[in-house]
Amino acid sequence: MIIVKEIDILQSNMDKENMEKDIIRNKLKDEIENVLEIDDEDDKIYNIISKVKPISELYQNTLELIEEDNNFRVKRNK
């Protein structure tokens, strides 16, 4: 019974992590598409630096946090 409950909790956490990752990835994709539509190169560079880069960093940090959390869970369960 306890194992089933723990599995449900882990699955719920994974679902939440995947949803957060998808939201950030979609936002990043949208910003990249917006930048590609800009004709002026200076505006493109500005938008990449001001919008795309922070979202990209957030996405990367989220992936790292998920990986660290998953590694911790695996070690804890051994």
HTML snippet that shows the backbone in 3Dmol.js (N, CA, C, O; Angstrom):
<script src="https://3Dmol.org/build/3Dmol-min.js"></script>
<div id="view" style="width:600px;height:400px;position:relative"></div>
<script>
const pdb = `
ATOM      1  N   MET A   1       0.823  -1.198   0.000  1.00  0.00           N
ATOM      2  CA  MET A   1       0.000   0.000   0.000  1.00  0.00           C
ATOM      3  C   MET A   1       0.867   1.263   0.000  1.00  0.00           C
ATOM      4  O   MET A   1       0.589   2.207  -0.740  1.00  0.00           O
ATOM      5  N   ILE A   2       1.897   1.281   0.812  1.00  0.00           N
ATOM      6  CA  ILE A   2       2.788   2.440   0.884  1.00  0.00           C
ATOM      7  C   ILE A   2       3.524   2.615  -0.443  1.00  0.00           C
ATOM      8  O   ILE A   2       3.709   3.738  -0.912  1.00  0.00           O
ATOM      9  N   ILE A   3       3.936   1.517  -1.037  1.00  0.00           N
ATOM     10  CA  ILE A   3       4.652   1.583  -2.313  1.00  0.00           C
ATOM     11  C   ILE A   3       3.753   2.159  -3.403  1.00  0.00           C
ATOM     12  O   ILE A   3       4.201   2.975  -4.208  1.00  0.00           O
ATOM     13  N   VAL A   4       2.514   1.749  -3.435  1.00  0.00           N
ATOM     14  CA  VAL A   4       1.565   2.260  -4.425  1.00  0.00           C
ATOM     15  C   VAL A   4       1.376   3.763  -4.238  1.00  0.00           C
ATOM     16  O   VAL A   4       1.327   4.512  -5.214  1.00  0.00           O
ATOM     17  N   LYS A   5       1.272   4.197  -2.999  1.00  0.00           N
ATOM     18  CA  LYS A   5       1.100   5.624  -2.725  1.00  0.00           C
ATOM     19  C   LYS A   5       2.335   6.407  -3.158  1.00  0.00           C
ATOM     20  O   LYS A   5       2.217   7.490  -3.730  1.00  0.00           O
ATOM     21  N   GLU A   6       3.515   5.861  -2.886  1.00  0.00           N
ATOM     22  CA  GLU A   6       4.752   6.538  -3.281  1.00  0.00           C
ATOM     23  C   GLU A   6       4.869   6.605  -4.799  1.00  0.00           C
ATOM     24  O   GLU A   6       5.310   7.616  -5.345  1.00  0.00           O
ATOM     25  N   ILE A   7       4.481   5.547  -5.470  1.00  0.00           N
ATOM     26  CA  ILE A   7       4.496   5.544  -6.938  1.00  0.00           C
ATOM     27  C   ILE A   7       3.542   6.605  -7.483  1.00  0.00           C
ATOM     28  O   ILE A   7       3.872   7.311  -8.436  1.00  0.00           O
ATOM     29  N   ASP A   8       2.374   6.714  -6.885  1.00  0.00           N
ATOM     30  CA  ASP A   8       1.410   7.741  -7.316  1.00  0.00           C
ATOM     31  C   ASP A   8       1.979   9.141  -7.122  1.00  0.00           C
ATOM     32  O   ASP A   8       1.804  10.010  -7.976  1.00  0.00           O
ATOM     33  N   ILE A   9       2.655   9.356  -6.006  1.00  0.00           N
ATOM     34  CA  ILE A   9       3.259  10.666  -5.732  1.00  0.00           C
ATOM     35  C   ILE A   9       4.354  10.952  -6.746  1.00  0.00           C
ATOM     36  O   ILE A   9       4.430  12.058  -7.283  1.00  0.00           O
ATOM     37  N   LEU A  10       5.202   9.966  -7.013  1.00  0.00           N
ATOM     38  CA  LEU A  10       6.269  10.143  -7.997  1.00  0.00           C
ATOM     39  C   LEU A  10       5.698  10.437  -9.382  1.00  0.00           C
ATOM     40  O   LEU A  10       6.205  11.303 -10.095  1.00  0.00           O
ATOM     41  N   GLN A  11       4.663   9.730  -9.755  1.00  0.00           N
ATOM     42  CA  GLN A  11       4.037   9.962 -11.060  1.00  0.00           C
ATOM     43  C   GLN A  11       3.441  11.359 -11.139  1.00  0.00           C
ATOM     44  O   GLN A  11       3.557  12.036 -12.160  1.00  0.00           O
ATOM     45  N   SER A  12       2.815  11.779 -10.075  1.00  0.00           N
ATOM     46  CA  SER A  12       2.241  13.120 -10.028  1.00  0.00           C
ATOM     47  C   SER A  12       3.336  14.183 -10.159  1.00  0.00           C
ATOM     48  O   SER A  12       3.168  15.171 -10.874  1.00  0.00           O
ATOM     49  N   ASN A  13       4.446  13.974  -9.470  1.00  0.00           N
ATOM     50  CA  ASN A  13       5.565  14.914  -9.566  1.00  0.00           C
ATOM     51  C   ASN A  13       6.143  14.947 -10.977  1.00  0.00           C
ATOM     52  O   ASN A  13       6.476  16.012 -11.497  1.00  0.00           O
ATOM     53  N   MET A  14       6.258  13.788 -11.581  1.00  0.00           N
ATOM     54  CA  MET A  14       6.774  13.734 -12.945  1.00  0.00           C
ATOM     55  C   MET A  14       5.838  14.441 -13.914  1.00  0.00           C
ATOM     56  O   MET A  14       6.288  15.158 -14.809  1.00  0.00           O
ATOM     57  N   ASP A  15       4.546  14.241 -13.736  1.00  0.00           N
ATOM     58  CA  ASP A  15       3.570  14.921 -14.592  1.00  0.00           C
ATOM     59  C   ASP A  15       3.685  16.436 -14.450  1.00  0.00           C
ATOM     60  O   ASP A  15       3.642  17.166 -15.441  1.00  0.00           O
ATOM     61  N   LYS A  16       3.829  16.897 -13.220  1.00  0.00           N
ATOM     62  CA  LYS A  16       3.963  18.329 -12.962  1.00  0.00           C
ATOM     63  C   LYS A  16       5.247  18.863 -13.590  1.00  0.00           C
ATOM     64  O   LYS A  16       5.238  19.927 -14.209  1.00  0.00           O
ATOM     65  N   GLU A  17       6.339  18.138 -13.436  1.00  0.00           N
ATOM     66  CA  GLU A  17       7.613  18.557 -14.022  1.00  0.00           C
ATOM     67  C   GLU A  17       7.521  18.619 -15.541  1.00  0.00           C
ATOM     68  O   GLU A  17       8.018  19.559 -16.161  1.00  0.00           O
ATOM     69  N   ASN A  18       6.893  17.627 -16.129  1.00  0.00           N
ATOM     70  CA  ASN A  18       6.741  17.615 -17.583  1.00  0.00           C
ATOM     71  C   ASN A  18       5.876  18.769 -18.061  1.00  0.00           C
ATOM     72  O   ASN A  18       6.155  19.361 -19.103  1.00  0.00           O
ATOM     73  N   MET A  19       4.843  19.091 -17.322  1.00  0.00           N
ATOM     74  CA  MET A  19       3.976  20.201 -17.687  1.00  0.00           C
ATOM     75  C   MET A  19       4.747  21.523 -17.605  1.00  0.00           C
ATOM     76  O   MET A  19       4.637  22.362 -18.499  1.00  0.00           O
ATOM     77  N   GLU A  20       5.522  21.707 -16.538  1.00  0.00           N
ATOM     78  CA  GLU A  20       6.315  22.932 -16.402  1.00  0.00           C
ATOM     79  C   GLU A  20       7.330  23.038 -17.531  1.00  0.00           C
ATOM     80  O   GLU A  20       7.520  24.110 -18.105  1.00  0.00           O
ATOM     81  N   LYS A  21       7.973  21.933 -17.844  1.00  0.00           N
ATOM     82  CA  LYS A  21       8.958  21.915 -18.918  1.00  0.00           C
ATOM     83  C   LYS A  21       8.290  22.248 -20.251  1.00  0.00           C
ATOM     84  O   LYS A  21       8.838  23.015 -21.042  1.00  0.00           O
ATOM     85  N   ASP A  22       7.129  21.686 -20.500  1.00  0.00           N
ATOM     86  CA  ASP A  22       6.405  21.959 -21.748  1.00  0.00           C
ATOM     87  C   ASP A  22       5.989  23.419 -21.867  1.00  0.00           C
ATOM     88  O   ASP A  22       6.068  24.005 -22.947  1.00  0.00           O
ATOM     89  N   ILE A  23       5.551  23.999 -20.770  1.00  0.00           N
ATOM     90  CA  ILE A  23       5.155  25.414 -20.778  1.00  0.00           C
ATOM     91  C   ILE A  23       6.338  26.293 -21.146  1.00  0.00           C
ATOM     92  O   ILE A  23       6.221  27.186 -21.985  1.00  0.00           O
ATOM     93  N   ILE A  24       7.478  26.039 -20.514  1.00  0.00           N
ATOM     94  CA  ILE A  24       8.673  26.839 -20.793  1.00  0.00           C
ATOM     95  C   ILE A  24       9.152  26.609 -22.220  1.00  0.00           C
ATOM     96  O   ILE A  24       9.524  27.557 -22.912  1.00  0.00           O
ATOM     97  N   ARG A  25       9.145  25.351 -22.665  1.00  0.00           N
ATOM     98  CA  ARG A  25       9.586  25.041 -24.025  1.00  0.00           C
ATOM     99  C   ARG A  25       8.688  25.733 -25.052  1.00  0.00           C
ATOM    100  O   ARG A  25       9.185  26.259 -26.048  1.00  0.00           O
ATOM    101  N   ASN A  26       7.385  25.738 -24.824  1.00  0.00           N
ATOM    102  CA  ASN A  26       6.465  26.399 -25.747  1.00  0.00           C
ATOM    103  C   ASN A  26       6.674  27.907 -25.771  1.00  0.00           C
ATOM    104  O   ASN A  26       6.606  28.537 -26.827  1.00  0.00           O
ATOM    105  N   LYS A  27       6.926  28.473 -24.607  1.00  0.00           N
ATOM    106  CA  LYS A  27       7.195  29.918 -24.549  1.00  0.00           C
ATOM    107  C   LYS A  27       8.482  30.240 -25.302  1.00  0.00           C
ATOM    108  O   LYS A  27       8.549  31.226 -26.036  1.00  0.00           O
ATOM    109  N   LEU A  28       9.488  29.416 -25.120  1.00  0.00           N
ATOM    110  CA  LEU A  28      10.746  29.608 -25.831  1.00  0.00           C
ATOM    111  C   LEU A  28      10.529  29.501 -27.341  1.00  0.00           C
ATOM    112  O   LEU A  28      11.035  30.322 -28.106  1.00  0.00           O
ATOM    113  N   LYS A  29       9.786  28.501 -27.759  1.00  0.00           N
ATOM    114  CA  LYS A  29       9.483  28.316 -29.183  1.00  0.00           C
ATOM    115  C   LYS A  29       8.757  29.536 -29.751  1.00  0.00           C
ATOM    116  O   LYS A  29       9.084  30.001 -30.842  1.00  0.00           O
ATOM    117  N   ASP A  30       7.783  30.049 -29.020  1.00  0.00           N
ATOM    118  CA  ASP A  30       7.036  31.225 -29.475  1.00  0.00           C
ATOM    119  C   ASP A  30       7.950  32.439 -29.624  1.00  0.00           C
ATOM    120  O   ASP A  30       7.861  33.176 -30.606  1.00  0.00           O
ATOM    121  N   GLU A  31       8.824  32.639 -28.649  1.00  0.00           N
ATOM    122  CA  GLU A  31       9.728  33.794 -28.722  1.00  0.00           C
ATOM    123  C   GLU A  31      10.709  33.663 -29.886  1.00  0.00           C
ATOM    124  O   GLU A  31      11.022  34.649 -30.553  1.00  0.00           O
ATOM    125  N   ILE A  32      11.184  32.462 -30.124  1.00  0.00           N
ATOM    126  CA  ILE A  32      12.093  32.248 -31.255  1.00  0.00           C
ATOM    127  C   ILE A  32      11.365  32.524 -32.564  1.00  0.00           C
ATOM    128  O   ILE A  32      11.921  33.160 -33.460  1.00  0.00           O
ATOM    129  N   GLU A  33      10.144  32.058 -32.680  1.00  0.00           N
ATOM    130  CA  GLU A  33       9.358  32.335 -33.893  1.00  0.00           C
ATOM    131  C   GLU A  33       9.133  33.832 -34.071  1.00  0.00           C
ATOM    132  O   GLU A  33       9.191  34.343 -35.190  1.00  0.00           O
ATOM    133  N   ASN A  34       8.877  34.532 -32.974  1.00  0.00           N
ATOM    134  CA  ASN A  34       8.697  35.985 -33.052  1.00  0.00           C
ATOM    135  C   ASN A  34       9.967  36.671 -33.546  1.00  0.00           C
ATOM    136  O   ASN A  34       9.913  37.587 -34.367  1.00  0.00           O
ATOM    137  N   VAL A  35      11.105  36.218 -33.036  1.00  0.00           N
ATOM    138  CA  VAL A  35      12.374  36.817 -33.452  1.00  0.00           C
ATOM    139  C   VAL A  35      12.629  36.558 -34.931  1.00  0.00           C
ATOM    140  O   VAL A  35      13.129  37.439 -35.631  1.00  0.00           O
ATOM    141  N   LEU A  36      12.304  35.394 -35.408  1.00  0.00           N
ATOM    142  CA  LEU A  36      12.539  35.066 -36.809  1.00  0.00           C
ATOM    143  C   LEU A  36      11.706  35.932 -37.753  1.00  0.00           C
ATOM    144  O   LEU A  36      12.060  36.099 -38.920  1.00  0.00           O
ATOM    145  N   GLU A  37      10.623  36.469 -37.261  1.00  0.00           N
ATOM    146  CA  GLU A  37       9.771  37.321 -38.093  1.00  0.00           C
ATOM    147  C   GLU A  37      10.281  38.766 -38.173  1.00  0.00           C
ATOM    148  O   GLU A  37       9.791  39.553 -38.982  1.00  0.00           O
ATOM    149  N   ILE A  38      11.244  39.106 -37.351  1.00  0.00           N
ATOM    150  CA  ILE A  38      11.774  40.474 -37.336  1.00  0.00           C
ATOM    151  C   ILE A  38      12.784  40.627 -38.466  1.00  0.00           C
ATOM    152  O   ILE A  38      13.684  39.802 -38.623  1.00  0.00           O
ATOM    153  N   ASP A  39      12.630  41.673 -39.236  1.00  0.00           N
ATOM    154  CA  ASP A  39      13.528  41.916 -40.366  1.00  0.00           C
ATOM    155  C   ASP A  39      14.805  42.632 -39.956  1.00  0.00           C
ATOM    156  O   ASP A  39      15.888  42.311 -40.446  1.00  0.00           O
ATOM    157  N   ASP A  40      14.681  43.585 -39.073  1.00  0.00           N
ATOM    158  CA  ASP A  40      15.832  44.381 -38.673  1.00  0.00           C
ATOM    159  C   ASP A  40      16.774  43.550 -37.778  1.00  0.00           C
ATOM    160  O   ASP A  40      16.352  43.016 -36.752  1.00  0.00           O
ATOM    161  N   GLU A  41      18.041  43.451 -38.178  1.00  0.00           N
ATOM    162  CA  GLU A  41      19.001  42.614 -37.458  1.00  0.00           C
ATOM    163  C   GLU A  41      19.256  43.113 -36.032  1.00  0.00           C
ATOM    164  O   GLU A  41      19.415  42.308 -35.115  1.00  0.00           O
ATOM    165  N   ASP A  42      19.296  44.420 -35.844  1.00  0.00           N
ATOM    166  CA  ASP A  42      19.504  44.966 -34.500  1.00  0.00           C
ATOM    167  C   ASP A  42      18.344  44.600 -33.575  1.00  0.00           C
ATOM    168  O   ASP A  42      18.547  44.265 -32.408  1.00  0.00           O
ATOM    169  N   ASP A  43      17.136  44.668 -34.110  1.00  0.00           N
ATOM    170  CA  ASP A  43      15.960  44.281 -33.321  1.00  0.00           C
ATOM    171  C   ASP A  43      15.981  42.779 -33.008  1.00  0.00           C
ATOM    172  O   ASP A  43      15.592  42.352 -31.920  1.00  0.00           O
ATOM    173  N   LYS A  44      16.439  41.995 -33.977  1.00  0.00           N
ATOM    174  CA  LYS A  44      16.548  40.555 -33.732  1.00  0.00           C
ATOM    175  C   LYS A  44      17.503  40.277 -32.574  1.00  0.00           C
ATOM    176  O   LYS A  44      17.186  39.522 -31.655  1.00  0.00           O
ATOM    177  N   ILE A  45      18.657  40.892 -32.638  1.00  0.00           N
ATOM    178  CA  ILE A  45      19.663  40.679 -31.589  1.00  0.00           C
ATOM    179  C   ILE A  45      19.120  41.132 -30.241  1.00  0.00           C
ATOM    180  O   ILE A  45      19.272  40.431 -29.240  1.00  0.00           O
ATOM    181  N   TYR A  46      18.492  42.290 -30.211  1.00  0.00           N
ATOM    182  CA  TYR A  46      17.916  42.786 -28.958  1.00  0.00           C
ATOM    183  C   TYR A  46      16.903  41.792 -28.385  1.00  0.00           C
ATOM    184  O   TYR A  46      16.922  41.499 -27.190  1.00  0.00           O
ATOM    185  N   ASN A  47      16.033  41.284 -29.233  1.00  0.00           N
ATOM    186  CA  ASN A  47      15.007  40.348 -28.777  1.00  0.00           C
ATOM    187  C   ASN A  47      15.603  39.013 -28.330  1.00  0.00           C
ATOM    188  O   ASN A  47      15.120  38.402 -27.377  1.00  0.00           O
ATOM    189  N   ILE A  48      16.622  38.577 -29.001  1.00  0.00           N
ATOM    190  CA  ILE A  48      17.281  37.336 -28.580  1.00  0.00           C
ATOM    191  C   ILE A  48      17.869  37.520 -27.185  1.00  0.00           C
ATOM    192  O   ILE A  48      17.708  36.663 -26.316  1.00  0.00           O
ATOM    193  N   ILE A  49      18.543  38.632 -26.981  1.00  0.00           N
ATOM    194  CA  ILE A  49      19.185  38.881 -25.686  1.00  0.00           C
ATOM    195  C   ILE A  49      18.156  39.133 -24.592  1.00  0.00           C
ATOM    196  O   ILE A  49      18.298  38.622 -23.481  1.00  0.00           O
ATOM    197  N   SER A  50      17.143  39.899 -24.888  1.00  0.00           N
ATOM    198  CA  SER A  50      16.208  40.314 -23.840  1.00  0.00           C
ATOM    199  C   SER A  50      15.092  39.300 -23.567  1.00  0.00           C
ATOM    200  O   SER A  50      14.562  39.254 -22.456  1.00  0.00           O
ATOM    201  N   LYS A  51      14.732  38.495 -24.560  1.00  0.00           N
ATOM    202  CA  LYS A  51      13.587  37.593 -24.376  1.00  0.00           C
ATOM    203  C   LYS A  51      13.960  36.121 -24.478  1.00  0.00           C
ATOM    204  O   LYS A  51      13.620  35.327 -23.601  1.00  0.00           O
ATOM    205  N   VAL A  52      14.650  35.762 -25.536  1.00  0.00           N
ATOM    206  CA  VAL A  52      14.921  34.353 -25.792  1.00  0.00           C
ATOM    207  C   VAL A  52      15.946  33.803 -24.798  1.00  0.00           C
ATOM    208  O   VAL A  52      15.752  32.720 -24.245  1.00  0.00           O
ATOM    209  N   LYS A  53      17.012  34.527 -24.572  1.00  0.00           N
ATOM    210  CA  LYS A  53      18.071  34.035 -23.686  1.00  0.00           C
ATOM    211  C   LYS A  53      17.565  33.746 -22.270  1.00  0.00           C
ATOM    212  O   LYS A  53      17.861  32.677 -21.738  1.00  0.00           O
ATOM    213  N   PRO A  54      16.811  34.658 -21.638  1.00  0.00           N
ATOM    214  CA  PRO A  54      16.322  34.343 -20.283  1.00  0.00           C
ATOM    215  C   PRO A  54      15.405  33.114 -20.236  1.00  0.00           C
ATOM    216  O   PRO A  54      15.460  32.329 -19.290  1.00  0.00           O
ATOM    217  N   ILE A  55      14.574  32.958 -21.250  1.00  0.00           N
ATOM    218  CA  ILE A  55      13.679  31.793 -21.275  1.00  0.00           C
ATOM    219  C   ILE A  55      14.500  30.527 -21.499  1.00  0.00           C
ATOM    220  O   ILE A  55      14.236  29.494 -20.882  1.00  0.00           O
ATOM    221  N   SER A  56      15.481  30.604 -22.368  1.00  0.00           N
ATOM    222  CA  SER A  56      16.358  29.468 -22.619  1.00  0.00           C
ATOM    223  C   SER A  56      17.094  29.059 -21.341  1.00  0.00           C
ATOM    224  O   SER A  56      17.205  27.872 -21.036  1.00  0.00           O
ATOM    225  N   GLU A  57      17.589  30.036 -20.608  1.00  0.00           N
ATOM    226  CA  GLU A  57      18.274  29.753 -19.343  1.00  0.00           C
ATOM    227  C   GLU A  57      17.314  29.140 -18.326  1.00  0.00           C
ATOM    228  O   GLU A  57      17.679  28.215 -17.601  1.00  0.00           O
ATOM    229  N   LEU A  58      16.107  29.649 -18.276  1.00  0.00           N
ATOM    230  CA  LEU A  58      15.098  29.091 -17.370  1.00  0.00           C
ATOM    231  C   LEU A  58      14.798  27.641 -17.736  1.00  0.00           C
ATOM    232  O   LEU A  58      14.686  26.784 -16.859  1.00  0.00           O
ATOM    233  N   TYR A  59      14.669  27.371 -19.022  1.00  0.00           N
ATOM    234  CA  TYR A  59      14.411  26.010 -19.485  1.00  0.00           C
ATOM    235  C   TYR A  59      15.561  25.089 -19.085  1.00  0.00           C
ATOM    236  O   TYR A  59      15.331  23.989 -18.582  1.00  0.00           O
ATOM    237  N   GLN A  60      16.792  25.534 -19.307  1.00  0.00           N
ATOM    238  CA  GLN A  60      17.957  24.726 -18.958  1.00  0.00           C
ATOM    239  C   GLN A  60      18.019  24.494 -17.452  1.00  0.00           C
ATOM    240  O   GLN A  60      18.293  23.378 -17.010  1.00  0.00           O
ATOM    241  N   ASN A  61      17.771  25.527 -16.667  1.00  0.00           N
ATOM    242  CA  ASN A  61      17.774  25.387 -15.211  1.00  0.00           C
ATOM    243  C   ASN A  61      16.687  24.432 -14.744  1.00  0.00           C
ATOM    244  O   ASN A  61      16.895  23.654 -13.813  1.00  0.00           O
ATOM    245  N   THR A  62      15.538  24.491 -15.384  1.00  0.00           N
ATOM    246  CA  THR A  62      14.444  23.586 -15.035  1.00  0.00           C
ATOM    247  C   THR A  62      14.837  22.143 -15.313  1.00  0.00           C
ATOM    248  O   THR A  62      14.573  21.255 -14.502  1.00  0.00           O
ATOM    249  N   LEU A  63      15.466  21.912 -16.457  1.00  0.00           N
ATOM    250  CA  LEU A  63      15.916  20.557 -16.779  1.00  0.00           C
ATOM    251  C   LEU A  63      16.942  20.063 -15.760  1.00  0.00           C
ATOM    252  O   LEU A  63      16.906  18.903 -15.350  1.00  0.00           O
ATOM    253  N   GLU A  64      17.848  20.938 -15.357  1.00  0.00           N
ATOM    254  CA  GLU A  64      18.859  20.558 -14.373  1.00  0.00           C
ATOM    255  C   GLU A  64      18.229  20.253 -13.019  1.00  0.00           C
ATOM    256  O   GLU A  64      18.621  19.297 -12.351  1.00  0.00           O
ATOM    257  N   LEU A  65      17.255  21.061 -12.614  1.00  0.00           N
ATOM    258  CA  LEU A  65      16.581  20.816 -11.340  1.00  0.00           C
ATOM    259  C   LEU A  65      15.817  19.497 -11.361  1.00  0.00           C
ATOM    260  O   LEU A  65      15.823  18.751 -10.382  1.00  0.00           O
ATOM    261  N   ILE A  66      15.164  19.219 -12.478  1.00  0.00           N
ATOM    262  CA  ILE A  66      14.428  17.957 -12.608  1.00  0.00           C
ATOM    263  C   ILE A  66      15.400  16.787 -12.525  1.00  0.00           C
ATOM    264  O   ILE A  66      15.130  15.794 -11.850  1.00  0.00           O
ATOM    265  N   GLU A  67      16.520  16.908 -13.207  1.00  0.00           N
ATOM    266  CA  GLU A  67      17.517  15.834 -13.181  1.00  0.00           C
ATOM    267  C   GLU A  67      18.066  15.629 -11.768  1.00  0.00           C
ATOM    268  O   GLU A  67      18.188  14.495 -11.307  1.00  0.00           O
ATOM    269  N   GLU A  68      18.397  16.727 -11.084  1.00  0.00           N
ATOM    270  CA  GLU A  68      18.897  16.627  -9.709  1.00  0.00           C
ATOM    271  C   GLU A  68      17.853  15.996  -8.799  1.00  0.00           C
ATOM    272  O   GLU A  68      18.178  15.142  -7.974  1.00  0.00           O
ATOM    273  N   ASP A  69      16.619  16.409  -8.946  1.00  0.00           N
ATOM    274  CA  ASP A  69      15.545  15.873  -8.116  1.00  0.00           C
ATOM    275  C   ASP A  69      15.353  14.380  -8.377  1.00  0.00           C
ATOM    276  O   ASP A  69      15.178  13.599  -7.442  1.00  0.00           O
ATOM    277  N   ASN A  70      15.388  13.992  -9.638  1.00  0.00           N
ATOM    278  CA  ASN A  70      15.242  12.578  -9.979  1.00  0.00           C
ATOM    279  C   ASN A  70      16.402  11.750  -9.437  1.00  0.00           C
ATOM    280  O   ASN A  70      16.200  10.640  -8.946  1.00  0.00           O
ATOM    281  N   ASN A  71      17.617  12.289  -9.526  1.00  0.00           N
ATOM    282  CA  ASN A  71      18.778  11.586  -8.989  1.00  0.00           C
ATOM    283  C   ASN A  71      18.668  11.424  -7.475  1.00  0.00           C
ATOM    284  O   ASN A  71      19.021  10.381  -6.924  1.00  0.00           O
ATOM    285  N   PHE A  72      18.178  12.458  -6.816  1.00  0.00           N
ATOM    286  CA  PHE A  72      17.994  12.388  -5.360  1.00  0.00           C
ATOM    287  C   PHE A  72      16.980  11.315  -5.002  1.00  0.00           C
ATOM    288  O   PHE A  72      17.195  10.542  -4.068  1.00  0.00           O
ATOM    289  N   ARG A  73      15.886  11.263  -5.731  1.00  0.00           N
ATOM    290  CA  ARG A  73      14.849  10.267  -5.456  1.00  0.00           C
ATOM    291  C   ARG A  73      15.366   8.851  -5.651  1.00  0.00           C
ATOM    292  O   ARG A  73      15.062   7.957  -4.861  1.00  0.00           O
ATOM    293  N   VAL A  74      16.151   8.650  -6.709  1.00  0.00           N
ATOM    294  CA  VAL A  74      16.691   7.322  -6.982  1.00  0.00           C
ATOM    295  C   VAL A  74      17.613   6.909  -5.837  1.00  0.00           C
ATOM    296  O   VAL A  74      17.521   5.788  -5.337  1.00  0.00           O
ATOM    297  N   LYS A  75      18.496   7.811  -5.423  1.00  0.00           N
ATOM    298  CA  LYS A  75      19.418   7.503  -4.326  1.00  0.00           C
ATOM    299  C   LYS A  75      18.671   7.242  -3.038  1.00  0.00           C
ATOM    300  O   LYS A  75      19.041   6.346  -2.280  1.00  0.00           O
ATOM    301  N   ARG A  76      17.632   8.005  -2.778  1.00  0.00           N
ATOM    302  CA  ARG A  76      16.855   7.864  -1.551  1.00  0.00           C
ATOM    303  C   ARG A  76      16.135   6.524  -1.495  1.00  0.00           C
ATOM    304  O   ARG A  76      15.988   5.930  -0.428  1.00  0.00           O
ATOM    305  N   ASN A  77      15.691   6.059  -2.652  1.00  0.00           N
ATOM    306  CA  ASN A  77      14.918   4.824  -2.696  1.00  0.00           C
ATOM    307  C   ASN A  77      15.788   3.571  -2.707  1.00  0.00           C
ATOM    308  O   ASN A  77      15.263   2.463  -2.598  1.00  0.00           O
ATOM    309  N   LYS A  78      17.084   3.720  -2.832  1.00  0.00           N
ATOM    310  CA  LYS A  78      17.973   2.549  -2.839  1.00  0.00           C
ATOM    311  C   LYS A  78      18.239   2.054  -1.456  1.00  0.00           C
ATOM    312  O   LYS A  78      18.967   1.077  -1.280  1.00  0.00           O
TER     313      LYS A  78
END
`;
const viewer = $3Dmol.createViewer("view");
viewer.addModel(pdb, "pdb");
viewer.setStyle({}, {cartoon: {color: "spectrum"}});
viewer.zoomTo();
viewer.render();
</script>
